[in-house]
């Protein structure tokens, strides 16, 4: 994966479709999100960008599993869609 960190219209609120359009236009390779409804709300089949959905929005849980997130990102190919589960706290 390229190490670019560019943003289209920083600080501008974009709708999901607009965000996906902008990310592809700016040559982002992966979109990482916690929006578990994205696959139902957007037609991802025609997208080039890979999507990684983190199955929690709990930042401390994500921080504890950062290696898993990085590994998942590294293995994604264009058009991939993957959901990354996190262990339940206290388990």
HUSULWO-V496386 format. One record per residue. N is the residue number from 1. RES is the residue in one letter. PHI is phi as a letter, one per 40 degrees, with the letter a starting at -180 (* if undefined). BURIAL is 1 if it has 24 or more other C-alpha atoms within 12 Angstrom, else 0. D_FIRST is the distance of its C-alpha to the first C-alpha in Angstrom with 2 decimals. Layout:
BEGIN
n=N res=RES phi=PHI burial=BURIAL d_first=D_FIRST
n=N res=RES phi=PHI burial=BURIAL d_first=D_FIRST
END
This chain:
BEGIN
n=1 res=X phi=* burial=0 d_first=0.00
n=2 res=X phi=c burial=0 d_first=3.76
n=3 res=X phi=c burial=0 d_first=6.38
n=4 res=X phi=c burial=0 d_first=8.72
n=5 res=X phi=b burial=0 d_first=11.43
n=6 res=X phi=b burial=0 d_first=13.79
n=7 res=X phi=b burial=0 d_first=16.33
n=8 res=X phi=c burial=0 d_first=18.82
n=9 res=X phi=f burial=0 d_first=22.29
n=10 res=X phi=d burial=0 d_first=21.75
n=11 res=X phi=g burial=0 d_first=24.60
n=12 res=X phi=c burial=0 d_first=25.36
n=13 res=X phi=c burial=0 d_first=25.79
n=14 res=X phi=b burial=0 d_first=24.15
n=15 res=X phi=c burial=0 d_first=25.07
n=16 res=X phi=d burial=0 d_first=22.50
n=17 res=X phi=c burial=0 d_first=22.63
n=18 res=X phi=c burial=0 d_first=22.45
n=19 res=X phi=c burial=1 d_first=19.44
n=20 res=X phi=c burial=1 d_first=17.57
n=21 res=X phi=d burial=1 d_first=18.97
n=22 res=X phi=c burial=1 d_first=17.98
n=23 res=X phi=c burial=1 d_first=14.35
n=24 res=X phi=c burial=1 d_first=14.12
n=25 res=X phi=c burial=0 d_first=16.30
n=26 res=X phi=c burial=0 d_first=14.20
n=27 res=X phi=g burial=1 d_first=11.10
n=28 res=X phi=c burial=1 d_first=9.31
n=29 res=X phi=c burial=1 d_first=7.08
n=30 res=X phi=b burial=1 d_first=8.49
n=31 res=X phi=b burial=1 d_first=11.99
n=32 res=X phi=b burial=1 d_first=13.27
n=33 res=X phi=a burial=1 d_first=17.04
n=34 res=X phi=b burial=0 d_first=20.24
n=35 res=X phi=c burial=0 d_first=22.05
n=36 res=X phi=c burial=0 d_first=23.24
n=37 res=X phi=c burial=0 d_first=25.16
n=38 res=X phi=d burial=1 d_first=22.35
n=39 res=X phi=c burial=0 d_first=22.50
n=40 res=X phi=c burial=0 d_first=26.24
n=41 res=X phi=c burial=0 d_first=26.22
n=42 res=X phi=b burial=0 d_first=23.69
n=43 res=X phi=c burial=0 d_first=23.40
n=44 res=X phi=c burial=1 d_first=19.77
n=45 res=X phi=c burial=0 d_first=20.60
n=46 res=X phi=c burial=0 d_first=20.25
n=47 res=X phi=c burial=1 d_first=16.97
n=48 res=X phi=c burial=1 d_first=13.80
n=49 res=X phi=c burial=1 d_first=11.69
n=50 res=X phi=c burial=1 d_first=10.96
n=51 res=X phi=b burial=1 d_first=13.19
n=52 res=X phi=b burial=1 d_first=13.53
n=53 res=X phi=b burial=1 d_first=17.13
n=54 res=X phi=c burial=1 d_first=18.33
n=55 res=X phi=c burial=1 d_first=21.89
n=56 res=X phi=a burial=1 d_first=23.38
n=57 res=X phi=b burial=0 d_first=23.61
n=58 res=X phi=c burial=0 d_first=25.21
n=59 res=X phi=d burial=0 d_first=23.34
n=60 res=X phi=d burial=0 d_first=25.05
n=61 res=X phi=c burial=0 d_first=24.07
n=62 res=X phi=c burial=1 d_first=20.38
n=63 res=X phi=d burial=0 d_first=20.65
n=64 res=X phi=c burial=0 d_first=22.29
n=65 res=X phi=b burial=0 d_first=19.46
n=66 res=X phi=d burial=0 d_first=16.47
n=67 res=X phi=c burial=0 d_first=15.40
n=68 res=X phi=c burial=0 d_first=15.52
n=69 res=X phi=c burial=1 d_first=13.41
n=70 res=X phi=c burial=0 d_first=10.60
n=71 res=X phi=c burial=0 d_first=11.13
n=72 res=X phi=c burial=1 d_first=11.28
n=73 res=X phi=c burial=1 d_first=8.01
n=74 res=X phi=c burial=0 d_first=6.41
n=75 res=X phi=c burial=0 d_first=8.87
n=76 res=X phi=c burial=1 d_first=8.70
n=77 res=X phi=b burial=0 d_first=9.11
n=78 res=X phi=d burial=1 d_first=10.37
n=79 res=X phi=g burial=0 d_first=13.68
n=80 res=X phi=c burial=1 d_first=13.40
n=81 res=X phi=b burial=1 d_first=15.52
n=82 res=X phi=b burial=1 d_first=15.88
n=83 res=X phi=b burial=1 d_first=18.31
n=84 res=X phi=b burial=1 d_first=18.07
n=85 res=X phi=c burial=0 d_first=21.62
n=86 res=X phi=b burial=1 d_first=22.92
n=87 res=X phi=c burial=0 d_first=26.11
n=88 res=X phi=c burial=0 d_first=29.18
n=89 res=X phi=c burial=0 d_first=30.44
n=90 res=X phi=g burial=0 d_first=33.44
n=91 res=X phi=c burial=0 d_first=32.48
END
